[in-house]
Every structure is written in structure tokens, then in C-alpha cells.
Amino acid sequence: MLRDTILVTGHKSPDTDSICSAISYANLKNQMGIPAQPICAGQANKETSFALQYFGFEHPEIVTSFAVTVEDVLEAIPAVDAKASLQDVLAWRKQHEMNRIPVVENETTYVGTITAQRLIDALEAAMGGHIATAGEICTKTSCQVISKETKLRDFKTNSHIGGYPVVDNGTYLGIIRSNVEAPKQKTKVVLVDHNEKVQIIDDIEEAELIENIDHHRIGGLVTDNPIFIHYETVGCTCTILANLYWQYGQEIPKNIAGLMLSAIISDTVLFRSPTCTEKDKETARKLATIAGVNLEEYGMELLKAGSDVSDYSDEKIVRTDLKEFEANGKIISIGQIQVMDTTDILGRKGCLLKAMEELRSANNYSASYLMITNILTEATNLIFVGDANDVVAAAFNAQPVDNEVYLEHTLSRKKQVVPPIVGAMKG
Ligand SMILES: [Mn+2]
């Protein structure tokens, strides 16, 4: 993953704010003449997909690692044609100073590689009068090819010597040499709607973090250089972004206004969440006017689109809106699912706990939590697995029954669930 343009991204298991913030902030940069592209860490959920479709946006590109890959640094050297003569093969070898010579048909279809041993054998045979072509002496089995997705650091630590062909699905792409240097210029990345290491797309160390705009707790961000930071205690990152447009004197396009509005509705659960501020409400009203939608009507439509999880598997429910947190040297996960009726989903509690236990042990979390939140009654059933019973009891001053506590007036993970749990973990 190496790009010239600035990449703007939200957190892993992206929610509506993360994806809409990435698109809206990349657009603001573009309007100001700075090339930027929104990306996201995974597939949009139903609610976000509804918003993207409603306002006519494509799904942003999914990126799961910032690691520099073989594809980023390979040399796109044309290979030798299968019909080429031994002279051509020798000339290629000399020009590119490589003892493994890739052979193709139709310019890019990989046929095999001529190894040093095979070349010597062919030259010997030629002296005896038997002249072969490149295609006849190459081998597909005794020379390693490298896949373009291989992380450069893995390729380099694998004690490779010399150069290797890079082949993707049968197509020859170029050569990677073992002495290749990692590029000095890193991809510039803006983080929106998150800052905790465990929530950032993998291998951020191989990119350059240049900006961070967020509304969450600060969770241990460390950078090499000074960066632009804008944190505000509002209910939604898009509230900050909409006000940045206005602060910079930039007009908000109608469809971008719709996206930012969707994010505010989602993060504040249509202003019901205790994280919602006057600034969120005021910003949302202005955005609704620009977008030309009725705030209440569109808001309920959006929340409804996101709350239908009847066709989700247990694994998917458990992973859809999942965040990791670190406290006291332990990592926990807290997921949330927002519905308009909890009957069906609580009926699946046993299966959900099982899926959570699999998730917990696979990721070595000390505990995994799932908030099953009813956005109409504004209450949450918090279910959990792992080392959590005492933490939950202390955090919410309530005795859990069957890995569950019922929390009245609880909509916000960030404000009402993370702080007490993290606090209780720290004892
Ligand atoms: Mn957010």
C-alpha cells in the first residue's frame, strides 16, 4: 500500500460516522486543491450502505494494511518472450543483471523462469547443435515466484538472494530484488473518528500519520512528527467536519451534507444519545436543509435500515460494530448492535455468547462484550464472556445474571460503557 494521494480513513469495523467522515473530509481536501482519497477498513454495514446509496456514493476502497508490499516496489521490467532465442536470453540477462529470467507469452502471460543451471545446460546443448527457445528451457516448478501482496518486510526477512519474478494469477508483473530499498516517501494518512492503536488499520507504522480528527478518548497515539489534531467533545466526527467546511469558507455539496447528516443521526441515535450536544443538533439541522431531506423522517428511515439484523449470522452480529480497547495491559472488545426490538436477538443469546467466546479466544481478549441496544426504549442488554463478571458488577453496580446485565438509559458505548468498564479494570 503506497499512494501519492493522502488517504483518509475511519476505524476498523467501520460505522456510518467512520465511512462518512472519510468521504466528507477527503472531499473537503479535494475542494481545497489537495488530492485525497477516502478508504475504509472493511465492508460498510447496512445502515452505512443505505446512506451511501441514498446520496449516490460508491463504497470506498477497502484497505486492511498500510504495509509496503512487493507490488509497491517491484521493477516492471518486460520479460523474455517464449519464442526468443538463446542470444536474446543472454542479452536480457546481461542488461538486467539477473540470473533468473522470466519468460512470457503474449507479453504478460507467465510461462516460467530460466534458471542459471537451465541456461548453462541449454548453451551446452546448443554447442552440440541443439538450439532451443526460451519457452523450451524455462521451468515453472523449480523457481519461486513472489506474490504481489507479499509484505516487503516479510520478503526481505525471508533470506531471498537475487531477483524473483512477481506473478499474479498467471500474469507476470515484474521483478523484485532482494536488495530493494523501502521507499523513503511514505503514504500520508489522516485518521478520522478514532485514534486508538488497536482500532487503526494494520501496519500504520509503515505510513505517515499527518492528521487526526476525532471525538473519542485519547488512547495512546504516538507519532514521529508533529501532526494536525482536532478533537472535540461532540457526538460525531462529522459535526466537527461540517464546521470545518464552514470555518474554511467551503461550500458543502448537497450529497456530502446528506452523508454528514447520516453520520450525526447514527452516532447520536437521532439526538437520543447522551453524547449528543447542541452543536450536533444545530449542525444536523443545517445539513438537513442543504441535503433537502426531512431530518426526523430520514433519520428514522436510516436507523431502521441499520437495525434489521434478522438475516445476520451470530458471528456477523458479534463482529459488525466491534471495537477493541486496551486497559491495564489487557485487550477487550466491546461490540454494539442497535435494534428497534430486542426480542429476536435476545432469543439468540446462547448462540451469540458462543460466537463471542470464539471471537474472544481467537483474539486473546481478556473479555468480550456485546451491547444489545434498543434505540426506542434507549436501554441496553450488555452480554459478555471471559474475565468480566467482577468488572461488570463493579462498573455498573449491578449483579450480572447469566452473563448479562440490563442497563437503563444506556445508548452510548463511548460515554456510558467504555469508561466504567475501563475504570473497573484499572481497579
Ligand atoms: Mn463517531
Residues whose N, C-alpha, C, O or C-beta is under 5 A from the ligand:
A	BS01	MN	D17 D193 G235 C236 T237 D267
